[in-house]
Amino acid sequence: MRCQWRLLQTFLSALYNLAAHPEYLKLLREEIDSVVHQNGWTKTAIDEMHMIDSFLKESHRFGGSNTCEFFCSQGSFLIAPSGHAAESNA
């Protein structure tokens, strides 16, 4: 369970950073397109996605455990950096 929690934290940190810094989307997408075109969706291709790896590591390092607290605050399911909230149906 702890491993799944860390994976969620990393994913949410990266998602937040992509929303906060959309200028990185083009670079990351270009890397994915290039590597997948050369190698397909293989482990080798994933190992060659160095920008994605760095982005995920830095997102987790800067976001850490605070990301989940940011996203899941005050009864809302999701709060975007712009302040818009998506309410949970629970």
Backbone as CSV, one residue per row, in Angstrom:
resi,resn,N_x,N_y,N_z,CA_x,CA_y,CA_z,C_x,C_y,C_z
1,MET,0.816,-1.196,0.000,0.000,0.000,0.000,0.861,1.263,0.000
2,ARG,1.959,1.234,0.730,2.826,2.405,0.792,3.393,2.744,-0.581
3,CYS,3.743,1.729,-1.370,4.279,1.943,-2.708,3.226,2.608,-3.592
4,GLN,1.969,2.180,-3.480,0.897,2.785,-4.267,0.698,4.243,-3.873
5,TRP,0.824,4.562,-2.598,0.666,5.928,-2.135,1.752,6.810,-2.721
6,ARG,2.977,6.331,-2.750,4.076,7.121,-3.318,3.896,7.314,-4.819
7,LEU,3.396,6.299,-5.488,3.114,6.427,-6.918,2.048,7.496,-7.138
8,LEU,1.008,7.497,-6.322,-0.046,8.509,-6.410,0.524,9.901,-6.144
9,GLN,1.367,10.025,-5.138,1.983,11.321,-4.832,2.799,11.824,-6.015
10,THR,3.588,10.956,-6.611,4.409,11.344,-7.757,3.527,11.759,-8.927
11,PHE,2.484,10.980,-9.198,1.578,11.292,-10.294,0.888,12.635,-10.069
12,LEU,0.385,12.867,-8.871,-0.303,14.125,-8.590,0.660,15.314,-8.638
13,SER,1.874,15.127,-8.172,2.875,16.193,-8.247,3.161,16.547,-9.695
14,ALA,3.330,15.525,-10.539,3.597,15.761,-11.958,2.401,16.421,-12.628
15,LEU,1.207,15.965,-12.318,-0.005,16.548,-12.893,-0.132,18.021,-12.502
16,TYR,0.107,18.318,-11.249,0.067,19.706,-10.793,1.117,20.549,-11.515
17,ASN,2.337,20.037,-11.626,3.402,20.796,-12.282,3.131,21.012,-13.763
18,LEU,2.515,20.038,-14.425,2.147,20.231,-15.828,1.073,21.305,-15.965
19,ALA,0.123,21.327,-15.032,-0.921,22.359,-15.072,-0.338,23.739,-14.763
20,ALA,0.601,23.787,-13.850,1.205,25.052,-13.454,2.230,25.557,-14.473
21,HIS,2.841,24.638,-15.229,3.882,24.993,-16.202,3.612,24.309,-17.539
22,PRO,2.594,24.762,-18.280,2.240,24.093,-19.538,3.326,24.173,-20.614
23,GLU,4.309,25.029,-20.424,5.390,25.126,-21.409,6.207,23.836,-21.507
24,TYR,6.145,22.982,-20.484,6.884,21.712,-20.516,6.171,20.632,-21.331
25,LEU,4.891,20.807,-21.562,4.121,19.780,-22.278,4.709,19.469,-23.648
26,LYS,5.043,20.511,-24.405,5.550,20.304,-25.761,6.858,19.510,-25.743
27,LEU,7.777,19.878,-24.860,9.062,19.171,-24.778,8.871,17.701,-24.398
28,LEU,8.039,17.455,-23.400,7.819,16.079,-22.951,7.117,15.248,-24.022
29,ARG,6.142,15.859,-24.681,5.426,15.147,-25.736,6.352,14.827,-26.908
30,GLU,7.227,15.761,-27.279,8.180,15.518,-28.362,9.103,14.358,-28.014
31,GLU,9.557,14.301,-26.765,10.414,13.191,-26.359,9.663,11.867,-26.470
32,ILE,8.446,11.824,-25.990,7.647,10.597,-26.060,7.455,10.179,-27.509
33,ASP,7.040,11.123,-28.365,6.805,10.791,-29.776,8.054,10.256,-30.451
34,SER,9.183,10.897,-30.199,10.445,10.483,-30.821,10.873,9.085,-30.371
35,VAL,10.854,8.861,-29.067,11.321,7.581,-28.528,10.375,6.444,-28.913
36,VAL,9.071,6.689,-28.846,8.110,5.639,-29.201,8.167,5.341,-30.695
37,HIS,8.410,6.365,-31.505,8.542,6.133,-32.948,9.735,5.227,-33.253
38,GLN,10.826,5.394,-32.514,12.033,4.596,-32.738,11.932,3.190,-32.146
39,ASN,11.339,3.070,-30.960,11.383,1.804,-30.220,10.023,1.176,-29.946
40,GLY,8.934,1.868,-30.244,7.618,1.376,-29.856,7.433,1.541,-28.348
41,TRP,6.311,1.019,-27.846,6.054,1.091,-26.399,6.701,-0.112,-25.727
42,THR,7.998,0.018,-25.475,8.760,-1.067,-24.864,9.466,-0.546,-23.612
43,LYS,10.019,-1.458,-22.844,10.794,-1.055,-21.669,12.004,-0.232,-22.102
44,THR,12.610,-0.598,-23.216,13.752,0.164,-23.734,13.352,1.600,-24.017
45,ALA,12.174,1.785,-24.615,11.701,3.135,-24.914,11.499,3.928,-23.624
46,ILE,10.892,3.314,-22.650,10.656,4.006,-21.379,11.981,4.358,-20.708
47,ASP,12.957,3.463,-20.793,14.279,3.734,-20.218,14.975,4.913,-20.907
48,GLU,14.613,5.192,-22.144,15.246,6.284,-22.891,14.517,7.613,-22.754
49,MET,13.457,7.658,-21.989,12.715,8.909,-21.782,13.321,9.667,-20.606
50,HIS,14.457,10.299,-20.851,15.227,10.948,-19.792,14.558,12.227,-19.275
51,MET,13.936,13.006,-20.173,13.261,14.227,-19.714,12.058,13.888,-18.843
52,ILE,11.313,12.870,-19.241,10.156,12.442,-18.448,10.633,11.976,-17.068
53,ASP,11.693,11.191,-17.055,12.236,10.696,-15.792,12.643,11.864,-14.888
54,SER,13.351,12.825,-15.448,13.775,13.985,-14.665,12.587,14.802,-14.188
55,PHE,11.587,14.969,-15.061,10.400,15.737,-14.685,9.663,15.079,-13.525
56,LEU,9.510,13.751,-13.585,8.836,13.034,-12.500,9.619,13.125,-11.193
57,LYS,10.933,12.962,-11.277,11.764,13.043,-10.070,11.701,14.426,-9.436
58,GLU,11.811,15.468,-10.266,11.771,16.825,-9.729,10.380,17.173,-9.207
59,SER,9.345,16.709,-9.889,7.986,16.954,-9.404,7.786,16.334,-8.036
60,HIS,8.270,15.115,-7.872,8.121,14.444,-6.581,8.977,15.114,-5.514
61,ARG,10.179,15.511,-5.896,11.077,16.152,-4.937,10.499,17.473,-4.441
62,PHE,9.971,18.281,-5.349,9.411,19.573,-4.952,8.018,19.444,-4.362
63,GLY,7.227,18.483,-4.870,5.854,18.338,-4.404,5.751,17.531,-3.140
64,GLY,6.383,16.385,-3.145,6.373,15.518,-1.984,4.976,15.185,-1.504
65,SER,4.795,15.099,-0.212,3.500,14.721,0.355,2.528,15.884,0.417
66,ASN,2.986,17.095,0.186,2.095,18.249,0.242,1.119,18.288,-0.923
67,THR,1.427,17.610,-1.998,0.578,17.654,-3.183,-0.806,17.101,-2.896
68,CYS,-0.884,15.969,-2.215,-2.185,15.375,-1.927,-2.995,16.274,-1.012
69,GLU,-2.339,16.934,-0.088,-3.050,17.867,0.780,-3.579,19.038,-0.028
70,PHE,-2.817,19.479,-1.025,-3.251,20.583,-1.877,-4.460,20.180,-2.708
71,PHE,-4.409,19.007,-3.328,-5.485,18.575,-4.208,-6.748,18.193,-3.449
72,CYS,-6.641,17.686,-2.247,-7.796,17.148,-1.530,-8.130,17.997,-0.316
73,SER,-8.332,19.271,-0.513,-8.610,20.138,0.623,-10.049,20.622,0.615
74,GLN,-10.589,20.850,1.765,-11.886,21.469,1.994,-13.041,20.758,1.298
75,GLY,-13.041,19.449,1.272,-14.172,18.694,0.768,-14.261,18.618,-0.740
76,SER,-13.392,19.280,-1.465,-13.408,19.199,-2.913,-12.558,18.026,-3.365
77,PHE,-12.941,17.424,-4.458,-12.180,16.302,-4.981,-10.893,16.804,-5.623
78,LEU,-10.950,17.928,-6.318,-9.789,18.442,-7.027,-9.853,19.960,-7.063
79,ILE,-8.748,20.612,-6.740,-8.663,22.058,-6.852,-7.511,22.380,-7.802
80,ALA,-7.828,23.017,-8.913,-6.821,23.360,-9.917,-6.046,24.591,-9.445
81,PRO,-4.842,24.835,-10.030,-4.063,26.020,-9.658,-4.834,27.320,-9.887
82,SER,-5.796,27.328,-10.825,-6.590,28.528,-11.079,-7.631,28.772,-9.994
83,GLY,-7.834,27.791,-9.098,-8.796,27.923,-8.033,-10.122,27.229,-8.306
84,HIS,-10.317,26.714,-9.532,-11.549,25.988,-9.854,-11.555,24.644,-9.132
85,ALA,-12.711,24.269,-8.611,-12.820,23.031,-7.849,-13.798,22.088,-8.514
86,ALA,-13.463,20.802,-8.505,-14.369,19.755,-8.952,-14.832,19.025,-7.705
87,GLU,-16.098,19.088,-7.400,-16.649,18.486,-6.184,-16.766,16.982,-6.342
88,SER,-16.571,16.277,-5.255,-16.757,14.837,-5.270,-18.235,14.521,-5.091
89,ASN,-18.662,13.391,-5.626,-20.052,12.982,-5.511,-20.293,12.139,-4.270
90,ALA,-19.265,11.925,-3.487,-19.387,11.064,-2.306,-20.124,11.749,-1.190
